[in-house]
Amino acid sequence: MTTSSSKSQVNKQPLATIIVMDSTSLPAEADSGQIGSVHMVWRPSGLGEQLRLAAEASKIMPREMKAVTERLAWECAIRHSANWVKIIGAIHSTTTNVKTGKKVSDSAHITVKLQPLGKTVHTYVKYESGAPIETAIAIRGTIMMTAEGTGQIESVELWNISNEVAEKGGEEEASGQGSGQH
């Protein structure tokens, strides 16, 4: 197991290959709860319409999308030694510029806020085309940070497994330059 000695320890192994899904998700009706040492809470908009649309896009039931998102969020928390996770969005393929409200296509990812890291993390995912979304694995994580000197907001990669490429959401890429993203 490889770890980084940066502010948050990062486990670069794909946790999805060693985790039983039932132990890493909340009951279907729960909007918050504890999984091991990690407290999880869904942002209300993430659990409502966004979850339904994400499930429809993946042709699965919302409860299945909820479970896989919680598993990926739990893995993200473990990677960063976080004890609290707010799930902002289930697996989706857009990024929203929080300053302008404009959505652009992005690779498939979940969006979570971690404590004590205090940052919003995009965890990008990969799954085989046609395979059940439950087989999705986390392949890299990024946060948005203000660049020293320029004040520009830029995406900073926290970790990456074998330079894998996340599932593509569309033809337009999200640049993230000059604005916060989520």
C-alpha positions as CSV (number, residue, x, y, z in Angstrom):
1,M,0.0,0.0,0.0
2,T,1.5,3.3,-1.1
3,T,0.7,6.5,0.8
4,S,1.7,10.1,0.3
5,S,3.1,12.2,3.1
6,S,1.2,15.3,2.1
7,K,-1.4,17.0,4.4
8,S,-3.9,14.2,3.8
9,Q,-2.6,10.6,3.5
10,V,-3.6,9.1,0.2
11,N,-3.9,5.4,-0.4
12,K,-3.2,4.8,-4.1
13,Q,-4.6,1.3,-4.3
14,P,-8.1,0.8,-5.8
15,L,-10.2,0.1,-2.7
16,A,-13.1,-1.1,-4.7
17,T,-11.4,-4.4,-5.4
18,I,-11.3,-5.3,-1.7
19,I,-14.6,-3.9,-0.3
20,V,-17.9,-5.6,0.1
21,M,-20.5,-3.1,-1.2
22,D,-23.1,-3.7,1.5
23,S,-20.7,-2.7,4.3
24,T,-20.0,0.7,2.6
25,S,-23.5,2.1,2.0
26,L,-26.3,3.5,4.2
27,P,-29.8,2.0,4.3
28,A,-31.7,3.0,1.2
29,E,-34.0,5.5,3.0
30,A,-31.2,7.1,5.0
31,D,-29.9,10.6,4.1
32,S,-27.1,10.4,6.7
33,G,-25.4,7.9,9.0
34,Q,-22.2,6.2,10.0
35,I,-20.1,3.7,8.0
36,G,-17.3,2.5,10.1
37,S,-15.5,5.6,11.4
38,V,-16.9,7.9,8.7
39,H,-20.0,10.0,9.2
40,M,-21.8,10.5,5.8
41,V,-24.5,13.0,5.0
42,W,-26.2,13.8,1.6
43,R,-26.7,17.4,0.5
44,P,-30.5,17.5,0.0
45,S,-30.3,18.4,-3.7
46,G,-27.8,15.6,-4.2
47,L,-30.2,13.0,-2.8
48,G,-33.2,14.3,-4.7
49,E,-33.4,15.3,-8.3
50,Q,-29.7,14.9,-9.0
51,L,-29.6,11.3,-7.8
52,R,-32.7,10.5,-9.9
53,L,-31.2,12.0,-13.0
54,A,-27.8,10.3,-12.4
55,A,-29.6,6.9,-12.0
56,E,-31.7,7.5,-15.1
57,A,-28.5,8.3,-17.1
58,S,-26.9,5.1,-16.0
59,K,-30.2,3.1,-16.5
60,I,-30.3,1.9,-12.9
61,M,-32.5,2.4,-9.9
62,P,-31.8,5.4,-7.7
63,R,-31.2,3.2,-4.6
64,E,-28.4,1.4,-6.6
65,M,-26.9,4.8,-7.6
66,K,-27.1,5.9,-4.0
67,A,-25.3,2.8,-2.8
68,V,-22.4,3.0,-5.3
69,T,-22.0,6.7,-4.7
70,E,-21.8,6.1,-0.9
71,R,-19.2,3.4,-1.5
72,L,-17.1,5.7,-3.6
73,A,-17.5,8.6,-1.1
74,W,-16.5,6.3,1.8
75,E,-13.4,5.2,-0.2
76,C,-12.6,8.9,-0.7
77,A,-12.8,9.5,3.0
78,I,-10.6,6.6,3.8
79,R,-8.0,7.8,1.3
80,H,-7.8,11.2,2.9
81,S,-8.2,10.1,6.6
82,A,-11.5,12.0,6.8
83,N,-14.1,11.3,9.4
84,W,-17.0,13.3,7.8
85,V,-18.2,13.3,4.2
86,K,-21.0,15.5,2.6
87,I,-22.1,13.9,-0.7
88,I,-22.8,16.7,-3.1
89,G,-23.5,14.7,-6.2
90,A,-23.9,11.1,-7.3
91,I,-21.9,9.9,-10.4
92,H,-22.4,12.6,-13.0
93,S,-20.6,13.9,-16.1
94,T,-20.9,17.6,-15.8
95,T,-19.0,20.3,-13.8
96,T,-20.7,23.5,-12.8
97,N,-18.8,26.8,-12.6
98,V,-20.1,28.1,-9.2
99,K,-19.5,31.7,-10.2
100,T,-21.5,31.6,-13.5
101,G,-23.7,28.6,-13.0
102,K,-22.6,27.3,-16.4
103,K,-22.5,23.5,-16.7
104,V,-19.9,21.8,-19.0
105,S,-19.2,18.2,-19.8
106,D,-16.6,16.4,-17.6
107,S,-15.5,12.9,-17.1
108,A,-17.7,10.8,-14.8
109,H,-17.2,11.6,-11.1
110,I,-18.8,12.1,-7.7
111,T,-18.5,15.3,-5.7
112,V,-17.9,15.3,-2.0
113,K,-16.8,17.6,0.7
114,L,-14.4,16.1,3.3
115,Q,-13.6,17.1,6.9
116,P,-11.0,17.7,8.3
117,L,-9.6,18.3,4.8
118,G,-12.2,21.1,4.3
119,K,-12.1,20.8,0.5
120,T,-14.5,19.7,-2.2
121,V,-13.1,16.6,-3.9
122,H,-14.0,15.3,-7.4
123,T,-13.5,11.5,-7.4
124,Y,-13.3,10.3,-11.0
125,V,-14.6,6.9,-11.8
126,K,-14.2,4.2,-14.4
127,Y,-16.4,1.3,-15.3
128,E,-16.5,-1.0,-18.3
129,S,-19.0,0.0,-20.9
130,G,-22.2,-2.1,-20.5
131,A,-21.0,-3.4,-17.1
132,P,-23.1,-2.7,-14.0
133,I,-22.3,0.7,-12.5
134,E,-21.8,-1.1,-9.2
135,T,-18.4,-2.2,-10.7
136,A,-17.2,1.5,-10.9
137,I,-13.8,2.1,-9.3
138,A,-12.3,5.4,-8.2
139,I,-9.3,6.2,-10.3
140,R,-8.3,9.7,-9.4
141,G,-9.2,12.6,-7.1
142,T,-8.9,16.4,-7.6
143,I,-9.7,19.5,-5.7
144,M,-10.1,23.1,-6.8
145,M,-7.4,25.5,-5.3
146,T,-6.4,29.1,-5.8
147,A,-3.0,29.3,-7.4
148,E,-0.5,31.3,-5.5
149,G,0.4,34.5,-7.3
150,T,-2.3,34.5,-9.9
151,G,-5.4,34.0,-7.8
152,Q,-6.8,31.7,-10.5
153,I,-8.8,28.7,-9.5
154,E,-7.3,25.5,-10.8
155,S,-7.9,21.8,-10.5
156,V,-5.2,20.0,-8.5
157,E,-4.8,16.3,-8.7
158,L,-4.5,14.6,-5.3
159,W,-4.0,11.0,-6.5
160,N,-4.2,8.9,-9.6
161,I,-4.2,5.1,-10.1
162,S,-2.1,4.0,-13.0
163,N,-3.0,7.0,-15.1
164,E,-6.5,5.5,-15.8
165,V,-9.0,7.6,-17.8
166,A,-12.4,8.3,-16.3
167,E,-15.6,7.7,-18.4
168,K,-16.2,10.6,-20.7
169,G,-19.4,12.6,-20.3
170,G,-19.4,14.5,-23.5
171,E,-17.3,16.3,-26.1
172,E,-16.9,19.6,-24.3
173,E,-14.1,19.5,-21.7
174,A,-14.3,21.5,-18.5
175,S,-11.3,23.8,-18.2
176,G,-12.1,25.1,-14.7
177,Q,-9.9,28.1,-15.3
178,G,-10.7,31.2,-13.3
179,S,-13.7,29.8,-11.4
180,G,-14.7,27.4,-8.7
181,Q,-16.1,24.1,-10.0
182,H,-18.2,21.4,-8.5
